Amino acid sequence: MRKKVVVAEDDRAVRELLRAALEAQGWAVHAVEDGEQAVLACRWTRPNLLITDNQMPDMSGDELVRRVREDDRFERIRIVVFSADPKDTENGLADAVVPKAKGVEALLETVARLSKDH
């Protein structure tokens, strides 16, 4: 059974790049453009992993991470914040933070490491 990931990213080009990269690694990807959609996607798909941008309209990545962590249904989800400005990620609830400047390869390495640990 393929592992599932929800990707929350408001920039369509980045979202589609992440979808393609993760699908190439064998992940079943559910990509959404905001935090509210990500919460719903997590409820619907029960993913192994959530990747979120931090700077999104309507709900920040920090708020999304907090909401997922507060919901007992999601206690096993690993969370990675993939953000242009990782200093903005302050809640410490994510399993990892990857600066976008390090690129998709760094994100995929982090995803591989977290999925092995899980």
CYANA upper distance limits for C-alpha pairs under 8 A (distance plus 0.5 A):
  2 ARG  CA     26 GLY  CA      7.22
  2 ARG  CA     27 TRP  CA      6.47
  2 ARG  CA     28 ALA  CA      6.66
  3 LYS  CA     26 GLY  CA      8.13
  3 LYS  CA     27 TRP  CA      5.89
  3 LYS  CA     28 ALA  CA      6.61
  3 LYS  CA     47 PRO  CA      7.75
  3 LYS  CA     48 ASN  CA      6.69
  4 LYS  CA     27 TRP  CA      6.24
  4 LYS  CA     28 ALA  CA      5.22
  4 LYS  CA     29 VAL  CA      6.53
  4 LYS  CA     30 HIS  CA      8.20
  4 LYS  CA     45 THR  CA      7.99
  4 LYS  CA     46 ARG  CA      8.12
  4 LYS  CA     47 PRO  CA      5.11
  4 LYS  CA     48 ASN  CA      5.91
  4 LYS  CA     49 LEU  CA      7.07
  5 VAL  CA     27 TRP  CA      7.20
  5 VAL  CA     28 ALA  CA      6.75
  5 VAL  CA     29 VAL  CA      5.60
  5 VAL  CA     30 HIS  CA      6.74
  5 VAL  CA     47 PRO  CA      5.63
  5 VAL  CA     48 ASN  CA      6.48
  5 VAL  CA     49 LEU  CA      5.19
  5 VAL  CA     50 LEU  CA      6.09
  5 VAL  CA     51 ILE  CA      7.82
  6 VAL  CA     29 VAL  CA      6.52
  6 VAL  CA     30 HIS  CA      5.32
  6 VAL  CA     31 ALA  CA      6.22
  6 VAL  CA     32 VAL  CA      7.95
  6 VAL  CA     38 ALA  CA      7.25
  6 VAL  CA     41 ALA  CA      7.32
  6 VAL  CA     42 CYS  CA      7.30
  6 VAL  CA     47 PRO  CA      6.93
  6 VAL  CA     49 LEU  CA      6.96
  6 VAL  CA     50 LEU  CA      5.35
  6 VAL  CA     51 ILE  CA      6.76
  7 VAL  CA     15 ARG  CA      7.67
  7 VAL  CA     18 LEU  CA      8.24
  7 VAL  CA     19 ARG  CA      8.20
  7 VAL  CA     29 VAL  CA      7.67
  7 VAL  CA     30 HIS  CA      6.76
  7 VAL  CA     31 ALA  CA      5.09
  7 VAL  CA     32 VAL  CA      6.59
  7 VAL  CA     38 ALA  CA      7.88
  7 VAL  CA     50 LEU  CA      6.48
  7 VAL  CA     51 ILE  CA      5.30
  7 VAL  CA     52 THR  CA      6.34
  8 ALA  CA     15 ARG  CA      8.00
  8 ALA  CA     31 ALA  CA      6.63
  8 ALA  CA     32 VAL  CA      5.53
  8 ALA  CA     33 GLU  CA      6.00
  8 ALA  CA     34 ASP  CA      6.18
  8 ALA  CA     35 GLY  CA      6.92
  8 ALA  CA     37 GLN  CA      8.44
  8 ALA  CA     38 ALA  CA      6.39
  8 ALA  CA     50 LEU  CA      8.21
  8 ALA  CA     51 ILE  CA      6.71
  8 ALA  CA     52 THR  CA      5.09
  8 ALA  CA     53 ASP  CA      6.73
  9 GLU  CA     14 VAL  CA      7.60
  9 GLU  CA     15 ARG  CA      5.94
  9 GLU  CA     31 ALA  CA      8.11
  9 GLU  CA     32 VAL  CA      6.95
  9 GLU  CA     33 GLU  CA      5.49
  9 GLU  CA     34 ASP  CA      6.81
  9 GLU  CA     52 THR  CA      6.57
  9 GLU  CA     53 ASP  CA      5.82
  9 GLU  CA     56 MET  CA      7.70
 10 ASP  CA     15 ARG  CA      7.70
 10 ASP  CA     32 VAL  CA      8.11
 10 ASP  CA     33 GLU  CA      4.84
 10 ASP  CA     34 ASP  CA      6.36
 10 ASP  CA     53 ASP  CA      8.16
 10 ASP  CA     56 MET  CA      6.44
 10 ASP  CA     57 PRO  CA      8.18
 11 ASP  CA     15 ARG  CA      6.56
 11 ASP  CA     33 GLU  CA      7.79
 12 ARG  CA     16 GLU  CA      6.59
 12 ARG  CA     33 GLU  CA      7.93
 13 ALA  CA     17 LEU  CA      6.64
 14 VAL  CA     18 LEU  CA      6.63
 15 ARG  CA     19 ARG  CA      6.67
 15 ARG  CA     31 ALA  CA      7.18
 15 ARG  CA     32 VAL  CA      8.26
 15 ARG  CA     33 GLU  CA      8.25
 16 GLU  CA     20 ALA  CA      6.67
 16 GLU  CA     31 ALA  CA      8.40
 17 LEU  CA     21 ALA  CA      6.68
 18 LEU  CA     22 LEU  CA      6.47
 18 LEU  CA    104 VAL  CA      7.81
 19 ARG  CA     23 GLU  CA      6.48
 19 ARG  CA     29 VAL  CA      6.62
 19 ARG  CA     30 HIS  CA      8.44
 19 ARG  CA     31 ALA  CA      7.28
 20 ALA  CA     24 ALA  CA      6.60
 21 ALA  CA     25 GLN  CA      7.06
 21 ALA  CA    104 VAL  CA      8.26
 21 ALA  CA    108 LEU  CA      8.48
 22 LEU  CA     26 GLY  CA      7.06
 22 LEU  CA     27 TRP  CA      5.98
 22 LEU  CA     28 ALA  CA      8.30
 22 LEU  CA     29 VAL  CA      7.53
 22 LEU  CA    108 LEU  CA      8.03
 23 GLU  CA     27 TRP  CA      5.35
 23 GLU  CA     28 ALA  CA      6.74
 23 GLU  CA     29 VAL  CA      7.04
 30 HIS  CA     41 ALA  CA      7.74
 32 VAL  CA     37 GLN  CA      6.54
 32 VAL  CA     38 ALA  CA      6.65
 32 VAL  CA     41 ALA  CA      8.47
 33 GLU  CA     37 GLN  CA      7.50
 33 GLU  CA     38 ALA  CA      8.31
 34 ASP  CA     38 ALA  CA      6.78
 34 ASP  CA     56 MET  CA      6.96
 34 ASP  CA     57 PRO  CA      7.57
 34 ASP  CA     58 ASP  CA      7.94
 34 ASP  CA     59 MET  CA      7.52
 35 GLY  CA     39 VAL  CA      6.77
 35 GLY  CA     56 MET  CA      8.05
 35 GLY  CA     58 ASP  CA      7.92
 35 GLY  CA     59 MET  CA      5.83
 35 GLY  CA     60 SER  CA      7.42
 35 GLY  CA     61 GLY  CA      7.40
 35 GLY  CA     64 LEU  CA      6.13
 36 GLU  CA     40 LEU  CA      6.96
 36 GLU  CA     59 MET  CA      7.61
 36 GLU  CA     64 LEU  CA      8.30
 37 GLN  CA     41 ALA  CA      6.49
 38 ALA  CA     42 CYS  CA      6.54
 38 ALA  CA     64 LEU  CA      8.26
 39 VAL  CA     43 ARG  CA      6.85
 39 VAL  CA     64 LEU  CA      7.69
 39 VAL  CA     67 ARG  CA      8.31
 39 VAL  CA     68 VAL  CA      7.53
 40 LEU  CA     44 TRP  CA      6.66
 41 ALA  CA     45 THR  CA      6.28
 41 ALA  CA     46 ARG  CA      8.25
 42 CYS  CA     46 ARG  CA      5.67
 42 CYS  CA     47 PRO  CA      6.58
 42 CYS  CA     74 PHE  CA      8.29
 43 ARG  CA     73 ARG  CA      8.49
 46 ARG  CA     74 PHE  CA      7.90
 47 PRO  CA     77 ILE  CA      7.09
 48 ASN  CA     76 ARG  CA      7.61
 48 ASN  CA     77 ILE  CA      5.52
 48 ASN  CA     78 ARG  CA      6.85
 49 LEU  CA     77 ILE  CA      5.75
 49 LEU  CA     78 ARG  CA      5.25
 49 LEU  CA     79 ILE  CA      6.28
 49 LEU  CA     80 VAL  CA      8.24
 50 LEU  CA     77 ILE  CA      7.34
 50 LEU  CA     78 ARG  CA      6.78
 50 LEU  CA     79 ILE  CA      5.29
 50 LEU  CA     80 VAL  CA      6.78
 51 ILE  CA     79 ILE  CA      6.39
 51 ILE  CA     80 VAL  CA      5.29
 51 ILE  CA     81 VAL  CA      6.28
 51 ILE  CA     82 PHE  CA      7.16
 52 THR  CA     61 GLY  CA      6.36
 52 THR  CA     79 ILE  CA      8.27
 52 THR  CA     80 VAL  CA      6.93
 52 THR  CA     81 VAL  CA      5.45
 52 THR  CA     82 PHE  CA      6.33
 52 THR  CA     83 SER  CA      8.17
 53 ASP  CA     60 SER  CA      8.36
 53 ASP  CA     61 GLY  CA      6.15
 53 ASP  CA     81 VAL  CA      6.25
 53 ASP  CA     82 PHE  CA      5.57
 53 ASP  CA     83 SER  CA      5.46
 53 ASP  CA     84 ALA  CA      8.42
 54 ASN  CA     60 SER  CA      5.83
 54 ASN  CA     61 GLY  CA      4.28
 54 ASN  CA     62 ASP  CA      6.70
 54 ASN  CA     81 VAL  CA      7.01
 54 ASN  CA     82 PHE  CA      7.60
 54 ASN  CA     83 SER  CA      6.01
 54 ASN  CA     86 PRO  CA      8.30
 54 ASN  CA     88 ASP  CA      7.89
 54 ASN  CA     89 THR  CA      7.29
 55 GLN  CA     60 SER  CA      6.00
 55 GLN  CA     61 GLY  CA      6.86
 55 GLN  CA     83 SER  CA      7.67
 56 MET  CA     60 SER  CA      5.76
 56 MET  CA     61 GLY  CA      7.37
 59 MET  CA     63 GLU  CA      6.62
 59 MET  CA     64 LEU  CA      7.19
 60 SER  CA     64 LEU  CA      6.83
 61 GLY  CA     65 VAL  CA      6.55
 61 GLY  CA     81 VAL  CA      7.70
 61 GLY  CA     89 THR  CA      8.36
 62 ASP  CA     66 ARG  CA      6.64
 62 ASP  CA     89 THR  CA      6.79
 62 ASP  CA     90 GLU  CA      7.77
 62 ASP  CA     91 ASN  CA      6.88
 63 GLU  CA     67 ARG  CA      6.64
 64 LEU  CA     68 VAL  CA      6.69
 65 VAL  CA     69 ARG  CA      6.56
 65 VAL  CA     79 ILE  CA      7.91
 65 VAL  CA     93 LEU  CA      7.19
 65 VAL  CA     94 ALA  CA      7.16
 66 ARG  CA     70 GLU  CA      6.64
 66 ARG  CA     91 ASN  CA      8.27
 66 ARG  CA     93 LEU  CA      7.45
 67 ARG  CA     71 ASP  CA      7.03
 68 VAL  CA     74 PHE  CA      6.71
 69 ARG  CA     74 PHE  CA      7.23
 69 ARG  CA     75 GLU  CA      7.03
 69 ARG  CA     93 LEU  CA      7.87
 71 ASP  CA     75 GLU  CA      7.56
 78 ARG  CA     94 ALA  CA      8.03
 78 ARG  CA     95 ASP  CA      6.63
 78 ARG  CA    114 LEU  CA      7.64
 78 ARG  CA    118 HIS  CA      8.47
 79 ILE  CA     94 ALA  CA      5.58
 79 ILE  CA     95 ASP  CA      5.75
 79 ILE  CA     96 ALA  CA      7.20
 80 VAL  CA     94 ALA  CA      6.37
 80 VAL  CA     95 ASP  CA      6.39
 80 VAL  CA     96 ALA  CA      5.34
 80 VAL  CA     97 VAL  CA      6.10
 80 VAL  CA     98 VAL  CA      7.68
 80 VAL  CA    111 VAL  CA      8.33
 81 VAL  CA     86 PRO  CA      8.34
 81 VAL  CA     89 THR  CA      8.31
 81 VAL  CA     94 ALA  CA      7.22
 81 VAL  CA     96 ALA  CA      6.89
 81 VAL  CA     97 VAL  CA      5.19
 81 VAL  CA     98 VAL  CA      6.65
 82 PHE  CA     86 PRO  CA      8.11
 82 PHE  CA     97 VAL  CA      6.56
 82 PHE  CA     98 VAL  CA      5.40
 82 PHE  CA     99 PRO  CA      6.24
 82 PHE  CA    100 LYS  CA      6.34
 82 PHE  CA    107 LEU  CA      7.86
 83 SER  CA     97 VAL  CA      8.10
 83 SER  CA     98 VAL  CA      7.12
 83 SER  CA     99 PRO  CA      5.71
 83 SER  CA    100 LYS  CA      5.78
 84 ALA  CA     99 PRO  CA      6.21
 84 ALA  CA    100 LYS  CA      5.42
 84 ALA  CA    101 ALA  CA      7.15
 85 ASP  CA     89 THR  CA      8.33
 85 ASP  CA     99 PRO  CA      7.11
 85 ASP  CA    100 LYS  CA      8.30
 86 PRO  CA     97 VAL  CA      7.18
 86 PRO  CA     98 VAL  CA      7.64
 86 PRO  CA     99 PRO  CA      6.18
 89 THR  CA     97 VAL  CA      8.40
 96 ALA  CA    110 THR  CA      8.02
 98 VAL  CA    102 LYS  CA      7.67
 98 VAL  CA    106 ALA  CA      7.65
 98 VAL  CA    107 LEU  CA      6.67
 98 VAL  CA    110 THR  CA      8.37
 99 PRO  CA    103 GLY  CA      7.96
100 LYS  CA    104 VAL  CA      7.91
102 LYS  CA    106 ALA  CA      6.39
102 LYS  CA    107 LEU  CA      8.39
103 GLY  CA    107 LEU  CA      7.17
104 VAL  CA    108 LEU  CA      6.60
105 GLU  CA    109 GLU  CA      6.68
106 ALA  CA    110 THR  CA      6.78
107 LEU  CA    111 VAL  CA      6.64
108 LEU  CA    112 ALA  CA      6.57
109 GLU  CA    113 ARG  CA      6.71
110 THR  CA    114 LEU  CA      6.64
111 VAL  CA    115 SER  CA      6.50
112 ALA  CA    116 LYS  CA      6.74
113 ARG  CA    117 ASP  CA      6.96
114 LEU  CA    118 HIS  CA      6.76
